[in-house]
């Protein structure tokens, strides 16, 4: 029965995943000064330019993912984004045990789950 809804389920998955990245990218625009400062503190050279590159990847690849255009390529870009952003923003090892460390660990776990969803989309798009 669910096999009949394969395309619809896949679209909803792409919508949710791509939408999350678009939302995060737009939120980064709103908080760009703060985020660039965090990136600079983590040693990222040219943090404002790198931040804008990340925002473009999040929003553009998210839109392409939702539209189902270049799914494997856009998903791969988002996966690479996660690989770069996760240790930069969820550096739990720099925190003592407590709520801040737990929040950072939860961020890593969330990004690992996103990476799993991205890999599933890539596999699905390569199979088609």
SVG drawing of the C-alpha trace seen along z (x, -y; Angstrom):
<svg xmlns="http://www.w3.org/2000/svg" viewBox="-2 -42 44 44">
<polyline fill="none" stroke="black" stroke-width="0.4" points="0.0,0.0 2.7,-2.5 4.6,-1.6 1.8,-3.3 2.7,-6.6 6.5,-6.4 6.7,-9.7 4.5,-11.5 6.4,-10.2 9.7,-11.1 8.5,-14.6 7.4,-15.2 10.8,-13.9 12.6,-16.3 10.3,-19.1 11.0,-18.6 14.8,-18.1 15.2,-20.9 13.0,-23.2 15.1,-22.7 18.2,-23.8 16.4,-26.8 15.1,-27.9 18.6,-27.5 20.1,-29.5 17.6,-32.3 18.1,-32.3 21.8,-32.7 21.2,-35.8 19.2,-37.3 22.0,-36.4 25.0,-36.9 27.0,-39.2 26.8,-36.8 27.4,-33.7 30.4,-35.3 31.8,-36.2 31.5,-32.6 33.2,-31.4 36.0,-33.8 36.5,-32.7 36.7,-29.1 39.6,-30.2 37.7,-30.3 39.5,-32.7 37.3,-35.3 34.4,-34.2 31.8,-36.6 32.6,-35.4 32.5,-31.7 29.3,-32.3 27.7,-33.7 28.9,-30.7 27.3,-28.4 24.0,-30.4 24.0,-30.1 24.6,-26.4 21.9,-25.9 19.2,-27.9 20.0,-27.0 20.6,-23.3 17.5,-23.2 15.4,-24.6 16.9,-22.2 16.3,-19.3 12.6,-20.3 12.1,-20.6 13.8,-17.3 16.3,-18.9 19.8,-17.6 18.9,-15.7 22.1,-13.8 24.3,-16.8 22.3,-19.2 22.1,-16.5 25.9,-16.0 26.5,-19.7 24.3,-19.7 26.2,-16.7 29.5,-18.5 28.1,-21.5 27.1,-19.4 30.6,-17.8 32.1,-21.3 29.6,-23.0 29.1,-20.3 32.5,-20.5 32.5,-24.2 29.2,-24.9 28.7,-21.8 32.1,-21.5 30.9,-19.7 34.5,-18.7 35.2,-22.3 32.5,-22.3 32.3,-20.9 29.5,-18.5 26.3,-20.4 23.5,-21.9 25.7,-23.6 27.6,-20.4 24.4,-18.4 23.0,-21.0 26.2,-20.7 26.0,-16.9 22.3,-17.0 23.4,-19.2 25.9,-16.6 23.3,-13.9 20.8,-15.9 23.3,-16.6 24.2,-12.9 20.5,-12.1 20.3,-14.7 23.3,-13.1 21.5,-9.8 18.5,-11.3 20.7,-12.9 22.5,-9.7 19.1,-7.9 18.0,-10.6 21.3,-10.2 20.9,-6.4 17.3,-6.8 18.2,-9.3 21.0,-7.1 18.7,-4.1 16.1,-5.8"/>
</svg>
